[in-house]
C-alpha cells in the first residue's frame, strides 16, 4: 500500500531534547526512540524475523547496498519482489547507500578506489569491477525496496585532518543532489512503495564544517537527517559534541538518525537525551556471538535514565569458567526468551561446544536489551519525564 512517509512528534521530555515520534512508512508505523538491528547481508545474524519481533524490534537495517550488489545481486532481489519479501520481514526497513563500505574498502587501493564520480571496487569473488555512484546506489536501493534509503555519501575519516573532512563533505554534498535527481525520477521502490530519502551530515570533528553540512543537507528538504562519519558511534564523547553542534539547526518534523550508534545500551540513552530518534549498530549481535552479553538494569538518573551495569563494562564474558556452574540467567529480571528459559551455565556450555544454538540465544538477549532500553525511554518521555519503578525488569510489553 502506497503511503506518504511522515514523522510526527508525540511528546518531548520536560527538560531534555529527548522525544517520542511516530514514523509512518509504506510497511507500517514505528515509534522512536528505535534501535535498528543490522541485517547487512539480508539477514540479522542467527536471528529470524520472529526472533526480531519478539525482542521488540520495529524496524531493521536490512541489506547493505554494497553487499547486496555482491550477493545475491539485484536480479535475484528483484525476482523475489524486494528485500522485504526476500528475507520475510514485513515491517519498516532502512538500507544504507554503500558509502561506509566505500570508506572502509578504500583503505586498500587494490580493492576500492574513490574518484569524483563514486567508487570502483572489485567483486570479492568474481573480481568484476563494480562502479558505485549516486545513481547506481539509488537504483540498487530502489530494487532493495527499503522504506528509508540513504543518499550516497563519503564517510569522513577521523585521522585525515581538516583537508580530508572537507573533501569528504564536498563530495557528500555533490553526491546528495545527484542522489536526489535519481530518486525523483520515481520516488517509489521498484514495487510501488513510497521510499523516504535521508541525507547525511558529514564534516568530521570540525564544528564549522558540521554546521555547514547540516545547513546544506537541510536545504535539500529531505525526509530525514542522518549524522555520519567515522567518529559517530566510535567515540561517544565526540558523538555527543557533534549532535550538540547540529541539533539547533534540525527541524522538529524530520527523523534524526545517528549512524553506527549502539555499542552499549548506555550509548542509546545518551544520544536520545540529545534529541536523536533512530540508530543502528552491528555490535549487539556481533559481540553476542563472540560471548559478550549485556548485563545491567535501567535506573533513574537526573530526571533521565542510566544503564546501571551489574558487571564490569556492562557485559559478562560467557566463556569464563566462573559461569560453568552458574544457574542464574544472564541478567536478573530480564524477560527475554533466553533469560526466561536458560542459565549462564547452559549458555557457557553451548559456547564451549561452538553450538549455533548459543549464537541464536545470545543475540536474542542482546537485541532484547537494546529494545527494552528504547521502550523504557519512550515510556519516560511519554510520561513527561516522570520515572516510575526505575529498577523494574527490562521487559518490552
C-alpha positions in Angstrom: 0.0 0.0 0.0 1.4 3.4 -1.0 1.7 5.8 1.9 3.4 9.1 2.4 6.4 9.0 4.7 5.7 11.1 7.8 7.3 11.9 11.1 5.1 13.2 14.0 6.4 14.4 17.3 4.2 12.9 20.0 5.9 14.1 23.1 9.1 15.8 24.3 10.9 15.3 27.6 10.3 18.1 30.0 14.0 19.1 30.4 15.9 17.2 27.7 15.9 17.2 23.9 14.7 13.6 24.1 11.4 13.0 22.2 9.0 10.3 21.1 7.9 10.4 17.4 5.7 8.3 15.3 7.1 7.5 11.9 4.7 6.3 9.1 6.2 4.2 6.3 4.8 2.1 3.5 5.3 -1.0 5.6 3.8 0.3 8.8 4.5 2.7 11.7 7.1 2.6 14.4 7.7 4.7 17.5 11.0 6.3 18.3 13.5 6.1 20.0 14.1 2.9 18.0 17.1 0.7 17.7 17.6 -1.0 14.3 19.2 -4.4 14.3 21.5 -4.7 11.3 20.9 -7.3 8.6 23.9 -6.4 6.5 23.6 -9.3 4.1 19.8 -9.7 4.0 19.7 -11.4 7.4 20.3 -10.4 11.0 22.9 -13.0 12.0 21.4 -16.1 13.5 18.0 -14.4 14.2 14.7 -15.0 12.4 12.1 -12.3 11.7 10.1 -13.9 14.5 13.0 -13.6 16.9 13.3 -9.9 16.0 9.6 -9.2 16.5 9.7 -11.0 19.9 12.6 -8.8 21.1 10.5 -5.7 20.4 12.2 -4.7 17.1 10.0 -2.4 15.0 12.4 -1.5 12.2 15.7 -3.1 10.9 18.5 -2.1 8.7 18.1 -4.7 6.0 20.6 -5.3 3.3 23.6 -3.1 2.8 23.7 -1.8 -0.8 27.4 -2.8 -1.4 26.9 -6.3 -0.1 23.6 -6.8 -2.0 25.3 -5.8 -5.2 27.9 -8.5 -4.4 25.4 -11.2 -3.4 22.8 -12.2 -4.1 22.7 -9.5 -6.8 19.9 -7.2 -7.9 18.4 -9.7 -10.3 17.8 -12.2 -7.5 16.3 -9.5 -5.2 14.0 -8.1 -7.9 12.9 -11.6 -8.8 12.0 -12.1 -5.2 10.0 -8.9 -5.0 12.5 -6.9 -3.0 14.2 -7.3 0.4 11.0 -7.4 2.5 9.8 -10.5 0.6 13.3 -12.0 0.2 14.0 -12.1 3.9 10.5 -12.4 5.2 10.3 -9.1 7.1 7.0 -7.2 6.7 7.8 -4.3 8.9 9.6 -1.0 8.2 13.2 -1.3 6.9 16.1 1.1 6.2 19.0 0.4 4.0 22.3 2.3 3.6 23.9 3.5 0.4 27.2 1.6 0.5 29.1 4.8 1.4 30.6 3.3 4.6 31.9 0.3 2.7 33.5 2.6 0.1 35.2 4.4 3.0 36.5 1.2 4.6 37.5 -0.7 1.4 39.3 2.4 0.0 41.9 1.9 2.7 43.2 -0.8 0.3 43.6 0.8 -3.1 43.8 -2.6 -4.8 40.2 -3.3 -3.7 38.5 0.1 -4.0 39.3 3.4 -5.4 37.3 6.6 -4.9 37.1 9.3 -7.5 34.8 12.3 -8.1 32.1 10.2 -9.6 32.0 7.5 -6.9 33.9 4.3 -6.2 35.3 1.4 -8.2 35.6 -1.8 -6.3 36.3 -5.4 -7.2 33.7 -8.1 -6.5 35.2 -10.2 -3.7 34.6 -13.5 -5.6 34.4 -12.8 -9.3 36.8 -9.9 -9.4 34.4 -8.0 -11.6 34.7 -4.2 -11.2 31.6 -2.6 -9.8 31.1 1.2 -10.1 29.1 2.5 -7.2 27.9 6.1 -7.8 25.0 8.2 -6.5 23.0 7.0 -9.5 23.8 3.2 -9.2 23.4 3.4 -5.4 19.9 4.8 -5.6 19.0 2.4 -8.4 20.1 -0.5 -6.3 18.1 0.8 -3.3 15.0 1.0 -5.5 15.4 -2.7 -6.1 16.2 -3.5 -2.5 12.9 -1.7 -1.7 13.6 -0.4 1.8 11.2 2.2 3.2 14.1 4.6 4.1 17.0 4.9 1.7 20.2 6.9 2.1 21.8 9.4 -0.3 25.3 8.2 -1.4 28.0 9.8 0.7 31.6 9.5 1.6 32.2 8.6 5.3 34.6 11.1 6.9 37.8 9.6 8.2 38.8 10.7 11.7 42.6 10.7 11.1 42.7 12.7 7.9 42.6 16.2 9.4 40.6 19.1 8.1 41.5 18.6 4.5 40.1 15.1 4.4 37.0 16.1 6.2 36.4 19.0 3.8 37.0 16.8 0.8 34.5 14.1 2.1 31.9 16.8 2.9 32.2 18.4 -0.5 31.8 15.0 -2.3 28.9 14.1 0.0 27.1 17.4 -0.9 27.7 16.9 -4.6 26.6 13.3 -4.5 23.5 14.3 -2.4 22.0 16.3 -5.3 22.9 13.5 -7.8 21.1 11.1 -5.4 18.1 13.3 -5.2 17.9 13.7 -9.0 18.0 9.9 -9.4 15.4 9.4 -6.6 13.0 11.9 -8.0 12.7 10.1 -11.3 10.5 7.8 -9.3 10.2 8.3 -5.5 8.9 4.7 -5.1 10.6 1.4 -5.0 10.6 -1.0 -7.9 7.5 -2.4 -6.3 5.4 0.8 -6.0 6.1 1.6 -2.3 7.0 5.2 -1.4 10.6 5.5 -0.2 11.9 8.2 2.1 15.3 9.6 1.2 17.7 10.7 4.0 20.8 12.9 3.6 23.9 12.5 5.7 25.7 15.3 7.6 29.4 15.0 7.4 32.2 17.4 8.5 34.2 15.2 10.8 35.2 16.7 14.2 35.1 20.3 13.0 32.1 22.4 14.3 32.1 24.8 11.4 32.1 22.0 8.8 29.4 20.1 10.6 27.2 23.2 10.7 27.9 24.0 7.1 27.0 20.4 6.2 23.8 20.5 8.3 22.6 23.6 6.5 23.4 22.2 3.1 21.6 18.9 3.9 18.6 20.7 5.3 18.4 22.9 2.3 17.6 19.9 0.2 14.3 19.4 2.1 14.7 15.6 2.6 12.5 13.2 4.6 15.1 12.7 7.3 18.6 13.7 8.5 21.4 11.3 9.3 24.6 12.2 11.1 27.6 10.2 9.8 31.3 9.9 9.8 33.8 7.5 11.3 33.6 9.2 14.7 29.9 8.7 15.2 29.3 5.8 17.5 33.0 5.1 17.7 33.8 7.9 20.1 30.7 8.6 22.2 32.1 11.8 23.8 32.7 13.3 20.3 29.4 11.9 19.0 27.6 13.9 21.7 29.6 17.0 20.8 28.7 16.7 17.1 25.0 16.3 18.0 25.1 19.4 20.1 26.7 21.4 17.2 24.0 20.5 14.7 20.8 19.9 16.8 19.9 23.6 17.0 19.6 23.6 13.2 17.5 20.4 12.9 13.7 20.8 12.2 11.2 19.1 14.5 9.4 17.2 11.8 12.4 15.3 10.4 13.6 11.9 11.7 17.1 12.1 13.2 19.5 9.2 12.7 22.9 8.7 14.2 24.6 6.0 12.1 26.5 3.3 13.9 25.5 4.1 17.4 24.7 1.2 19.7 27.8 -0.5 21.0 26.3 -0.4 24.5 22.8 0.3 25.9 24.1 3.5 27.6 25.0 4.9 24.1 21.3 4.8 23.1 20.3 6.6 26.3 23.0 9.3 25.7 22.1 10.2 22.1 18.3 10.1 22.8 18.8 12.6 25.6 20.3 14.9 22.9 17.4 14.5 20.5 18.2 11.5 18.3 15.4 9.2 17.1 16.9 6.2 15.5 20.3 4.3 15.4 21.8 1.1 14.3 24.9 -1.0 15.2 26.2 -4.4 14.4 27.8 -4.7 17.8 25.0 -6.2 19.9 24.8 -9.3 17.7 28.4 -9.5 16.8 29.5 -9.2 20.4 26.9 -11.7 21.5 28.2 -14.3 19.0 31.7 -13.8 20.5 30.5 -14.3 24.1 29.8 -10.8 25.3 26.3 -10.5 26.8 24.7 -7.3 28.2 24.1 -7.3 32.0 22.6 -4.4 33.9 19.3 -2.6 34.6 17.8 0.8 34.0 17.8 3.2 36.9 16.6 6.8 37.4 19.4 9.4 37.0 19.0 13.2 36.9 15.4 13.1 35.5 16.5 10.6 32.9 17.8 7.1 32.7 21.1 5.2 33.2 22.1 1.7 32.3 23.4 0.5 35.7 26.0 -2.1 34.9 25.9 -5.2 37.2 29.2 -6.5 35.7 32.4 -4.7 34.7 31.8 -3.0 31.4 28.1 -3.8 31.5 28.7 -7.3 30.0 29.6 -10.8 31.0 32.0 -12.9 29.0 30.2 -16.2 29.0 33.3 -18.2 28.1 34.8 -17.7 31.5 34.9 -20.8 33.7 33.1 -18.9 36.6 29.9 -19.4 34.6 30.2 -23.2 34.2 28.1 -23.9 37.3 26.2 -20.6 37.4 22.4 -21.3 37.3 21.3 -17.7 37.2 20.0 -16.1 34.0 22.3 -13.8 32.0 20.6 -10.8 33.6 18.5 -10.6 36.7 14.8 -9.8 35.9 15.4 -9.9 32.1 12.2 -11.1 30.4 13.8 -12.2 27.1 13.3 -15.7 25.9 16.9 -16.7 26.7 16.9 -15.4 30.3 13.4 -16.9 31.0 14.5 -20.3 29.9 18.2 -20.8 30.1 21.0 -20.3 32.6 24.5 -18.9 32.3 25.8 -22.4 32.9 23.9 -23.7 29.9 25.0 -20.8 27.7 28.6 -21.3 28.8 28.3 -25.0 27.8 26.8 -24.1 24.4 29.5 -21.5 23.8 32.2 -24.0 24.6 30.6 -26.5 22.2 30.5 -23.8 19.5 26.9 -24.5 19.1 24.7 -22.5 16.7 22.1 -22.6 19.4 24.3 -20.4 21.6 24.6 -17.7 19.0 20.8 -17.5 18.5 20.1 -17.3 22.2 22.9 -14.8 22.8 21.7 -12.5 20.0 18.1 -12.7 21.2 19.2 -11.5 24.7 21.4 -8.6 23.5 18.8 -7.3 21.0 16.1 -7.6 23.6 18.1 -5.4 26.0 18.6 -2.7 23.4 14.9 -2.7 22.6 13.9 -2.7 26.2 16.1 0.3 26.8 14.2 2.1 23.9 10.9 1.1 25.3 11.8 2.5 28.8 12.9 5.7 27.2 9.7 6.1 25.3 7.7 5.4 28.5 9.6 8.1 30.4 9.2 10.7 27.7 5.5 10.0 27.2 5.1 10.3 30.9 6.5 13.8 30.7 9.9 12.9 32.3 8.3 11.1 35.2 10.2 7.9 36.1 8.2 5.1 37.8 9.7 1.8 39.0 13.2 2.6 37.8 14.5 -0.7 38.8 11.9 -2.9 37.1 12.8 -5.6 34.7 13.8 -4.6 31.2 10.8 -6.2 29.5 9.1 -4.8 26.4 5.3 -5.1 26.8 
